[in-house]
């Protein structure tokens, strides 16, 4: 079977990790796996770590920095997908992949994976629901929302999966210094990262010895660094920046606890990665998301969102009771292997793909009109937003040229 992932970029995130993990498993199971990266309005440098994908699967990039004629770029997208000629295409919030679906071979089975309830992730599949076969929710809360929009026959709950690591955790649970980490996008709205300095300050007040590693990048990174500095905690923190999947795993192997103080999550992929390595998760209690992964007191601890005292209590408890830390660690590893190991998740996808029949399908390929490929308006941003984005890019490009000129003059 030829399986293709249609991706908006190769930046670290949910669909990135899903594609890499599933891609490895599909390849291991003897299937041909590829990815097409479809991006408009970006440069090659901002696509992310394409080389990481090339280590796992065949990669085709269809990217263009400036697109004035949308239909012409869509033709390139269609050609890129048809060159792969997949039996199955798996998409997320990939705008141009979604726009191409009506023009692709009807025999191609199409699966949409939803990682969040953003406006775009729901608007795209709603705009052309006649041209895909099934939609996957990675967590129960997402499944409930999708079932409000589509029939049970089209909706499937398949969690994100993680592979078993080649090596186990290298940190001794008896180490006097508690090793804590945060892994993910450094932002305030979803991840609530600015709660971390308050938790750390309270731990110091309780005499807990710890180090805290921040792995990730995002819009609030500088604000987080500044808050840590203002609290006099700089010596306890290390900022690792954005890391690829291998480096994230390497860092997690050296930690006791992963803290995830999010305001919302689809499921919390990093929680599974941590549990697989025996790192105990301490996370916000988010119904249908984190509580689907963590059973409080058995394989991790759950705290109320935005409750710094609750997080502090949980971390202080694990610091004082290393026996409990070790029990939670072992239970986390057992649980994630039983429920979320990647070969089990791949089996769910095989079952889903096998259930898609083309025998009685009403799917018909749309044809271009004199070489023009119409795109549903609901799939695309307004012309005004597109013009504004291009205008900003031109200004930034001009600023970059001016700065480069100043540097050359000064040198």
Secondary structure by P-SEA (a helix, b strand, c coil): cbbbbbcccccccaaaaaaaaaaaaaaaaccccbbbbbbccccccccccaaaaaacbbbbbbcccccccaaaaaaaaaaaaaaacccbbbbcccaaaaaacccccccbbbbbbbccccaaaaaaaaaccccccbbbbccaaaaaaaaaccccccbbbbccccccccccccccccccbbbbbcccccccccccccaaaaaaaaaaaacccbbbbbcccccaaaaaaaaaaaacccccccccccccaaaaaaaaaaccbbbbbcccccccaaaaaaaaaccccccccccccccccccccccbbbbccccaaaaaaaaaaaaacaaaaaaaaaaaaaaaaacccaaaaaaaaaaaaaacccccccbbbbbbccccccccccccccaaaaaaaaaaaaaaaaaaaaaaaaaaaac
